[in-house]
Amino acid sequence: MPSLTSLAQELPAQAKVVADLLEKNGLSPPSFDNDTLELLPEDAQRPRWDLLATSHNFRQLATGAKLSGLGIAFGSLFTVLAEEPERARRFDSAMKHCVDDKDFSFPDASRAFD
């Protein structure tokens, strides 16, 4: 795996390629209000995905193995909880039960999602 420094050096160069493609195609820089990256032609999408892959690897390496693994494990769980308030409420109840109950079991906690 590349080093943290080498990944950090790749990011600006890759971002410049993407910015140049946007300009070449007459598109404004992307923002959270205006997703111009989706408007790039299909043949210009590869540099965008390369930039995303490099930034993902940089973030994972900077986060470290332990925390990165937790992020992967809990990332989708937190997405579900954010999108489904009723499940979030049941999850909260289950976690309180787990903390308070010395006889905690994962099957009991998982029933909160049924």
MODELLER restraints for C-alpha pairs under 7 A, 6 or more apart:
rsr = mdl.restraints
at = mdl.atoms
rsr.add(forms.Gaussian(group=physical.xy_distance, feature=features.Distance(at['CA:4:A'], at['CA:58:A']), mean=6.27, stdev=0.5))
rsr.add(forms.Gaussian(group=physical.xy_distance, feature=features.Distance(at['CA:4:A'], at['CA:61:A']), mean=6.64, stdev=0.5))
rsr.add(forms.Gaussian(group=physical.xy_distance, feature=features.Distance(at['CA:4:A'], at['CA:62:A']), mean=6.94, stdev=0.5))
rsr.add(forms.Gaussian(group=physical.xy_distance, feature=features.Distance(at['CA:7:A'], at['CA:54:A']), mean=6.52, stdev=0.5))
rsr.add(forms.Gaussian(group=physical.xy_distance, feature=features.Distance(at['CA:7:A'], at['CA:58:A']), mean=5.88, stdev=0.5))
rsr.add(forms.Gaussian(group=physical.xy_distance, feature=features.Distance(at['CA:8:A'], at['CA:58:A']), mean=6.94, stdev=0.5))
rsr.add(forms.Gaussian(group=physical.xy_distance, feature=features.Distance(at['CA:11:A'], at['CA:51:A']), mean=6.55, stdev=0.5))
rsr.add(forms.Gaussian(group=physical.xy_distance, feature=features.Distance(at['CA:11:A'], at['CA:54:A']), mean=6.79, stdev=0.5))
rsr.add(forms.Gaussian(group=physical.xy_distance, feature=features.Distance(at['CA:11:A'], at['CA:55:A']), mean=6.80, stdev=0.5))
rsr.add(forms.Gaussian(group=physical.xy_distance, feature=features.Distance(at['CA:14:A'], at['CA:47:A']), mean=6.90, stdev=0.5))
rsr.add(forms.Gaussian(group=physical.xy_distance, feature=features.Distance(at['CA:14:A'], at['CA:51:A']), mean=5.53, stdev=0.5))
rsr.add(forms.Gaussian(group=physical.xy_distance, feature=features.Distance(at['CA:15:A'], at['CA:51:A']), mean=6.53, stdev=0.5))
rsr.add(forms.Gaussian(group=physical.xy_distance, feature=features.Distance(at['CA:17:A'], at['CA:47:A']), mean=6.91, stdev=0.5))
rsr.add(forms.Gaussian(group=physical.xy_distance, feature=features.Distance(at['CA:18:A'], at['CA:47:A']), mean=6.19, stdev=0.5))
rsr.add(forms.Gaussian(group=physical.xy_distance, feature=features.Distance(at['CA:18:A'], at['CA:48:A']), mean=5.94, stdev=0.5))
rsr.add(forms.Gaussian(group=physical.xy_distance, feature=features.Distance(at['CA:19:A'], at['CA:29:A']), mean=6.90, stdev=0.5))
rsr.add(forms.Gaussian(group=physical.xy_distance, feature=features.Distance(at['CA:21:A'], at['CA:44:A']), mean=6.95, stdev=0.5))
rsr.add(forms.Gaussian(group=physical.xy_distance, feature=features.Distance(at['CA:22:A'], at['CA:28:A']), mean=6.57, stdev=0.5))
rsr.add(forms.Gaussian(group=physical.xy_distance, feature=features.Distance(at['CA:22:A'], at['CA:29:A']), mean=6.81, stdev=0.5))
rsr.add(forms.Gaussian(group=physical.xy_distance, feature=features.Distance(at['CA:22:A'], at['CA:40:A']), mean=6.89, stdev=0.5))
rsr.add(forms.Gaussian(group=physical.xy_distance, feature=features.Distance(at['CA:27:A'], at['CA:36:A']), mean=6.39, stdev=0.5))
rsr.add(forms.Gaussian(group=physical.xy_distance, feature=features.Distance(at['CA:28:A'], at['CA:36:A']), mean=6.63, stdev=0.5))
rsr.add(forms.Gaussian(group=physical.xy_distance, feature=features.Distance(at['CA:29:A'], at['CA:36:A']), mean=6.79, stdev=0.5))
rsr.add(forms.Gaussian(group=physical.xy_distance, feature=features.Distance(at['CA:30:A'], at['CA:36:A']), mean=5.12, stdev=0.5))
rsr.add(forms.Gaussian(group=physical.xy_distance, feature=features.Distance(at['CA:30:A'], at['CA:37:A']), mean=6.31, stdev=0.5))
rsr.add(forms.Gaussian(group=physical.xy_distance, feature=features.Distance(at['CA:60:A'], at['CA:68:A']), mean=5.61, stdev=0.5))
rsr.add(forms.Gaussian(group=physical.xy_distance, feature=features.Distance(at['CA:81:A'], at['CA:87:A']), mean=6.04, stdev=0.5))
rsr.add(forms.Gaussian(group=physical.xy_distance, feature=features.Distance(at['CA:81:A'], at['CA:88:A']), mean=4.66, stdev=0.5))
rsr.add(forms.Gaussian(group=physical.xy_distance, feature=features.Distance(at['CA:87:A'], at['CA:113:A']), mean=6.30, stdev=0.5))
rsr.add(forms.Gaussian(group=physical.xy_distance, feature=features.Distance(at['CA:90:A'], at['CA:112:A']), mean=5.41, stdev=0.5))
rsr.add(forms.Gaussian(group=physical.xy_distance, feature=features.Distance(at['CA:90:A'], at['CA:113:A']), mean=6.81, stdev=0.5))
rsr.add(forms.Gaussian(group=physical.xy_distance, feature=features.Distance(at['CA:91:A'], at['CA:112:A']), mean=5.92, stdev=0.5))
rsr.add(forms.Gaussian(group=physical.xy_distance, feature=features.Distance(at['CA:91:A'], at['CA:113:A']), mean=6.89, stdev=0.5))
rsr.add(forms.Gaussian(group=physical.xy_distance, feature=features.Distance(at['CA:94:A'], at['CA:109:A']), mean=5.29, stdev=0.5))
rsr.add(forms.Gaussian(group=physical.xy_distance, feature=features.Distance(at['CA:94:A'], at['CA:112:A']), mean=5.84, stdev=0.5))
rsr.add(forms.Gaussian(group=physical.xy_distance, feature=features.Distance(at['CA:98:A'], at['CA:104:A']), mean=5.21, stdev=0.5))
rsr.add(forms.Gaussian(group=physical.xy_distance, feature=features.Distance(at['CA:98:A'], at['CA:109:A']), mean=6.99, stdev=0.5))
